[in-house]
Amino acid sequence: MGISKSIAELVGKTPLLELSNYEKKHNLEARILVKLEYFNPNQSVKDRIALAMVEDAERKGLLKPGYTIVETTSGNTGIGLAAIAASKGYKFRVYIQDQVSEERFKVIRAFGGETIKLSEEPAVAKTLEETGGDFVAAIQALKEQVLDKEKDIFFVDQCSNPANPAIHEATTGPEIWQDAEGNVDIFVANVGTGGTISGTGKYLKSKNPELKIIAIQPGENSLPSEANPAPEEITGVHPFEGIPKERVPSTMNLDIYDEKFEVETIEAYRAAREVAKTDGILIGTSSGAAIYAATEVAKRPENRGKTIVAVLPDTGLRYLSTKLFEEEYQG
């Protein structure tokens, strides 16, 4: 590889791994290939969009020396941006969801970033309460009531930034296609901002229009409700069907997927725990959700002999303070 001069040069080109032992254990007759995004320099798929959105802003003159980069996140985008900001000499501030693991806060601070819980910003807290948890509306309130009044900042806004899905179309999709030698029948990915599935899916469908795309959203029991206001959630995975369209980030192409697949948190936990033991990969909750969905799809008789590719967003090391690897916890 030679000598790199910046972590920006290390983003992407993550490996594609067949879950050979896992397939055997489950007697699967379809192949499951997983894109190990924790091989990015800051251990998540969000390194891709962090770099892409920063460099896009620099090219457009929206981000200049001395500016502060600002973002809202469930964690991994904040970590990626904090690292890129440090490497490029920018300050960084993140408004982060309250319920994410403590590791995320600590890593961002280690890179010199400032962390503010969403509940600690009055404009955001008020909007979330008034809208019943509309994250898109909360971001807009933050922008209009707080950030627009500040100088020398660049608000990344991954939920509406077109550089988000564009980098997946330019890198994630081609990497999968090349490494799988064009043998991809089904693509499985979580939906957070929708950038991964929209950009990667667009590229893969351009190569194989018959390819099926399966989009994951949390199951009903894994979302807050009156009966269960604080469930164990799948960090970074959000509903996109069954909610008002205005609550769906504009980076999510609602026409790209062929099937919605719901995963409960405990199902994601079990899959992540299992694959750690069968194939030696330590992954996070959203990655467990992707493996669970891919497994259930692989069991369908019509998918015998097919190749399923699933994106695994991050490392399990970000979840050691959660219940993910507590075997006794069964939901």
C-alpha positions in Angstrom: 0.0 0.0 0.0 2.9 2.4 0.5 2.8 5.3 3.0 -0.4 7.3 3.4 -0.3 11.0 4.3 -3.8 11.3 5.7 -6.5 9.1 7.1 -8.6 10.4 4.1 -6.6 8.0 2.0 -7.6 5.1 4.1 -11.4 5.4 3.7 -13.2 2.7 1.7 -12.0 -0.4 -0.1 -13.3 -2.5 2.8 -13.4 -6.3 2.4 -16.2 -8.6 1.4 -16.4 -11.7 3.5 -18.5 -14.9 3.0 -20.0 -16.1 6.3 -18.9 -19.7 5.6 -19.2 -21.2 9.1 -22.5 -19.3 9.8 -23.9 -20.6 6.5 -23.0 -24.2 7.5 -24.5 -23.9 10.9 -27.8 -22.7 9.5 -27.7 -25.1 6.5 -28.2 -22.2 4.2 -28.4 -22.8 0.5 -27.8 -19.2 -0.5 -24.5 -17.4 0.1 -24.2 -14.5 2.5 -21.4 -12.0 1.8 -20.9 -9.2 4.2 -19.2 -5.8 3.6 -17.1 -5.2 6.7 -17.3 -1.5 7.1 -15.4 -1.6 10.4 -12.2 -1.8 8.3 -12.6 1.9 7.7 -10.1 4.0 9.7 -12.7 4.9 12.3 -14.5 1.6 12.2 -17.8 2.5 10.5 -19.4 3.0 7.1 -19.9 6.6 8.1 -16.3 7.4 7.4 -17.2 7.4 3.7 -19.8 10.1 4.0 -17.9 12.1 6.6 -15.0 12.5 4.2 -17.2 13.0 1.1 -19.4 15.7 2.7 -16.4 17.6 4.1 -14.5 17.6 0.8 -17.6 18.5 -1.2 -18.1 21.5 1.1 -14.5 22.5 0.7 -14.7 22.4 -3.1 -17.9 24.5 -3.0 -16.4 27.1 -0.7 -18.9 26.3 2.1 -16.2 25.2 4.5 -13.1 27.4 5.0 -10.1 27.4 7.3 -11.1 28.5 10.8 -14.7 27.2 10.4 -16.4 24.8 12.8 -18.0 21.7 11.4 -21.4 20.9 13.0 -23.6 17.8 12.7 -26.4 15.9 14.4 -25.9 12.2 14.6 -26.6 8.9 16.4 -22.8 8.6 16.8 -20.9 7.1 13.9 -21.1 10.0 11.6 -20.0 12.2 14.4 -17.0 10.0 15.0 -16.0 10.0 11.3 -16.5 13.8 11.1 -14.5 14.4 14.3 -11.6 12.4 12.9 -11.7 14.1 9.5 -12.0 17.5 11.2 -9.0 16.8 13.3 -6.9 15.6 10.3 -7.8 18.8 8.4 -7.5 21.3 11.2 -11.2 22.2 11.8 -13.1 22.4 15.1 -16.0 20.0 15.4 -19.3 20.1 17.4 -21.9 17.4 17.4 -25.5 17.2 18.7 -25.9 13.6 19.5 -28.9 11.4 20.4 -29.1 10.7 24.1 -29.5 7.0 24.1 -26.4 6.0 22.2 -23.5 4.2 23.9 -21.1 6.0 26.0 -18.2 4.9 23.8 -19.5 7.2 21.0 -19.3 10.3 23.3 -15.8 9.4 24.5 -14.4 8.7 21.0 -15.7 12.0 19.6 -14.2 13.9 22.6 -10.9 12.0 22.1 -10.7 13.6 18.6 -11.2 17.0 20.2 -14.9 17.3 19.3 -17.5 18.9 21.4 -20.6 16.8 22.2 -24.0 18.1 23.1 -26.9 15.8 23.9 -30.0 16.6 21.8 -32.1 16.9 25.0 -29.7 19.6 26.1 -30.5 21.9 23.2 -33.9 23.6 23.9 -34.9 24.1 20.3 -34.4 20.4 19.5 -36.0 19.1 22.7 -39.1 21.3 22.2 -39.5 20.2 18.6 -39.1 16.5 19.4 -41.7 16.8 22.1 -44.2 18.8 20.0 -43.9 16.5 16.9 -43.7 13.2 18.7 -40.1 12.5 17.8 -39.8 13.9 14.3 -36.0 13.9 13.9 -36.2 15.7 10.5 -38.2 18.5 12.0 -35.8 18.7 15.0 -32.8 19.1 12.7 -34.6 21.9 10.9 -35.4 23.7 14.2 -31.8 23.4 15.2 -30.7 24.9 11.9 -33.2 27.8 11.9 -33.1 28.7 15.6 -29.5 28.0 16.5 -27.1 27.4 13.6 -28.3 30.0 11.2 -27.5 32.7 13.8 -23.8 31.6 14.1 -20.9 32.6 11.9 -18.0 30.5 10.5 -19.7 27.2 10.7 -20.6 24.5 8.2 -23.6 22.4 9.1 -23.1 19.0 7.4 -26.7 17.8 7.6 -26.2 14.2 6.4 -30.0 13.8 6.2 -30.3 16.1 3.2 -26.7 16.3 1.9 -26.6 14.8 -1.6 -22.9 13.9 -1.1 -24.1 11.2 1.3 -25.8 8.8 -1.2 -23.4 10.0 -4.0 -20.3 8.6 -2.3 -22.0 5.2 -1.9 -22.9 5.2 -5.6 -19.3 6.1 -6.4 -17.5 3.7 -4.0 -19.5 1.2 -1.9 -21.5 -0.1 -4.9 -18.5 -0.5 -7.3 -16.4 -2.2 -4.5 -19.2 -4.8 -3.9 -19.7 -5.4 -7.6 -16.0 -5.8 -8.3 -15.2 -8.1 -5.3 -18.3 -10.3 -6.0 -17.3 -10.4 -9.6 -20.8 -9.2 -10.6 -22.5 -12.1 -8.8 -25.0 -10.2 -6.6 -28.6 -11.2 -6.6 -29.9 -9.5 -3.4 -28.6 -6.5 -1.5 -29.5 -6.0 2.1 -28.9 -2.8 4.1 -30.3 -0.8 7.1 -31.9 2.5 6.6 -30.8 5.4 8.8 -30.4 8.5 6.6 -30.9 6.1 3.6 -27.6 7.1 2.0 -26.1 3.6 2.0 -29.0 1.8 0.5 -29.9 4.6 -2.0 -26.4 5.2 -3.4 -25.2 1.6 -3.3 -28.5 0.3 -4.6 -28.6 2.7 -7.5 -25.2 1.5 -8.7 -25.9 -2.2 -8.2 -29.2 -1.9 -10.1 -27.5 -0.1 -12.9 -25.3 -3.2 -13.3 -28.1 -5.7 -12.7 -31.7 -4.4 -13.1 -33.0 -7.7 -11.8 -31.2 -7.4 -8.5 -33.5 -7.2 -5.4 -32.9 -4.6 -2.7 -34.1 -5.2 0.8 -34.3 -2.3 3.2 -34.3 -2.8 7.0 -36.3 -0.8 9.5 -36.9 -1.5 13.2 -39.7 -3.7 14.3 -42.6 -2.3 16.2 -41.4 -3.5 19.6 -38.0 -1.8 19.1 -39.5 1.7 18.6 -40.7 4.0 21.4 -44.5 3.9 22.1 -46.9 4.8 24.9 -46.7 1.3 26.2 -42.9 1.0 25.8 -41.5 4.5 25.9 -37.8 3.5 26.2 -37.2 0.2 24.4 -33.8 -1.2 23.5 -33.3 0.4 20.0 -31.2 -0.5 17.0 -28.8 2.5 17.0 -28.8 4.4 13.7 -31.7 2.4 12.1 -34.9 4.4 11.6 -38.4 3.7 10.1 -39.1 4.8 6.6 -42.4 3.1 5.9 -45.6 3.7 7.9 -44.5 7.3 8.9 -45.2 10.6 7.2 -43.0 11.2 4.1 -41.8 14.5 5.5 -40.2 12.5 8.4 -38.0 10.5 5.9 -34.6 12.1 5.1 -34.3 13.4 1.6 -31.2 11.2 1.2 -33.5 8.2 1.2 -34.7 7.2 -2.2 -38.1 5.6 -1.4 -38.2 4.1 -4.9 -34.9 2.2 -4.7 -36.0 -0.8 -2.6 -38.1 -3.9 -3.5 -38.9 -5.1 0.0 -39.1 -3.7 3.5 -37.8 -6.0 6.3 -38.5 -5.3 9.9 -36.0 -6.5 12.6 -36.5 -6.4 16.3 -33.5 -5.4 18.5 -33.3 -8.8 20.2 -33.1 -10.5 16.8 -30.2 -8.2 15.9 -28.5 -8.9 19.2 -28.7 -12.7 18.7 -27.3 -12.6 15.2 -24.4 -10.4 16.2 -23.6 -12.6 19.2 -23.8 -15.7 17.0 -21.6 -14.5 14.1 -18.9 -13.5 16.6 -18.6 -17.1 17.6 -19.0 -18.7 14.2 -16.9 -16.4 12.0 -14.9 -14.3 14.4 -16.3 -10.9 13.5 -17.3 -8.5 16.2 -20.1 -6.2 15.0 -22.6 -3.8 16.2 -26.4 -4.0 16.6 -27.3 -2.6 13.1 -24.9 -5.1 11.6 -26.6 -7.9 13.5 -29.9 -6.6 12.0 -28.4 -6.9 8.6 -27.3 -10.5 9.2 -30.6 -11.5 10.6 -32.5 -10.1 7.6 -30.0 -11.7 5.2 -30.4 -15.0 6.9 -34.2 -15.0 6.8 -34.1 -14.0 3.1 -31.5 -16.8 2.4 -33.9 -19.4 3.9 -36.6 -18.7 1.3 -36.8 -21.6 -1.3 -36.8 -19.2 -4.2 -33.3 -17.9 -3.1 -31.6 -21.2 -3.2 -28.2 -20.8 -4.9 -28.3 -17.0 -4.9 -25.8 -14.5 -3.5 -26.9 -12.1 -0.9 -24.7 -9.1 0.1 -25.3 -7.3 3.4 -23.6 -4.1 4.6 -22.3 -4.4 8.2 -22.0 -0.7 9.3 -19.7 -0.8 12.3 -17.7 -2.6 15.0 -19.0 -4.3 18.1 -16.4 -2.4 20.2 -18.8 0.6 20.2 -21.4 -1.5 22.1 -19.5 -3.0 25.0 -21.3 -0.7 27.5 -24.7 -1.8 26.1 -26.6 -5.1 26.4 -25.5 -6.4 23.0 -23.0 -8.9 24.3 -24.8 -9.7 27.5 -25.9 -13.3 26.7 -28.4 -13.4 29.5 -30.3 -10.4 28.0 -33.0 -11.8 25.8 -35.3 -8.7 25.4 
